[in-house]
Amino acid sequence: MDKFAQGSIIAPSSDWLQPAIKPQNCACRGKKLEYSYVFVRIRFILWGLHFSRGKMRLFAQRVAKGMKSIRQDQKPMDQLNIFDNRSGDETGGQAPLAERMRPRNLGEFIGQPHLLGPGKILDRVLRNRRFHSLILWGPPGCGKTTLAKIIATHTESHLVYLSAVMAGAREIRAAVQEAKEVFAKRKMRTWLLMDEIHRLNKAQQDTLLPHVENGTVLLLGATTENPSFEIIRPLLSRAQVAVLEPLEEADLKQIIDRALRDAYRGLGKFPARLAEEAQDYLLAASGGDARVILNALEIGVLTTAPDAEGIRTVDLEAAQQALLRKSVHYDKAGEEHFNLISALHKSVRGSDPDAALYWLARMLDAGEDPLYLARRIIRMASEDIGLADPAALVQAVNAFQAYHFLGSPEGELALAQAVVYLCLAPKSNSLYVALDRALEAAKNSGAARAPLHLRNAPTGLMKELGYGREYKYPHDFEEGWLPELYLPGELAGALFYDPKSTGWEGGFKDRLEQRRAMVKQLPDKKHGSGT
């Protein structure tokens, strides 16, 4: 039996919903009671629907109001740039000092005189407002992104900013469509600023290519990686590459002074002084990176207690603590990797143990794989020392094995030993040159057949054809050598190996020349290679 039959009804507490039903003892009350129950249930359902509809209407109104507010606060893509004059309060105080102090115009920009000096390439572009796609290539913190945005603003052009870290083909197509609409409405060209452009894959760069080619967008790329490695050739050929250099010490000092004095965007609200030794340390450790300098300066100032006069003095210890570790400009897969290994190899070739040890230490300190360095050292031993000192290769291989057994840091000493040994050893590239010559000859005479007397004769038929006939076993002769022809007839007399007069191989130079002269006197019939 349901609850109603038991004399109780569940209904809303509002008075207009309360049923006036009381069970009475009469014959017809069952039917009336059933009708009353249905009526109350219907009113209850309608009340719930009315309540839900009101709630839903209120919710929808609030969502619509919120979306309208968001749309009003949101800026279109062409207005998103870093030149908004926002103070630390407006950004919630979350932006680092390096971001707050980012230059907003050419007057504030510091450095790169080889590009912005009078008559230089970017100076001409900005003065004449000549439009051409540019790729700005330089190390971190030298002003690539800032300069790109200043160029777009100074040329009174529309700017679309994308970061290749987050942008893909869809965002590129949207930017191109926006550029078309802007040109149709305002007759204004569009700069597409692609930050970290080296992170675009080949397919994404292919998507961008036709629009750069037909001038729909002007590309402003910013990258820390060598464009010749990271940018596809068709796109690279349609843009000028401007190389930015690490900032000079004078530039960095000016940036430090400006940050300490600027009370609006910088640290001027916190009177501070940077000790000379602390400044020298930051300048040396930054590697020309303004961002590293400013971030360390902000930490140093904000974590230093003011003195009695309210001045915060950032000393050497505070600067070291703020920086924690010197900035290392190195990329295991990028250009700097190849620059440093090249410097190490050339230092060994130049017999300079001090420079070689420095470049070895630079790569180890940057986290390079020591086994990679060991393999390169083995290559150096053969390429630049070779047979001038055969023990050099032994030293290099032993260093590889020693590191393999010991690991870091103990095994790194074995690498240093091998590097210094190679620097001190006599140098000869005769083996390297000889192999190159032999490879070139092999490419040009790949069809040359081995002389009959040098061929293998495992079957009776081959012996009947003359394979191996007249071969003379050198160990049957005095000194284990006799004049003989070992090259194919068309290469008879060719010389690939030319030993130097110094080192171990120098002791055999005269003997080798004497033997070669004796071989030249052999009868011409010996030059044939047979069938």
Disulfide bonds with the S-S distance in Angstrom:
none
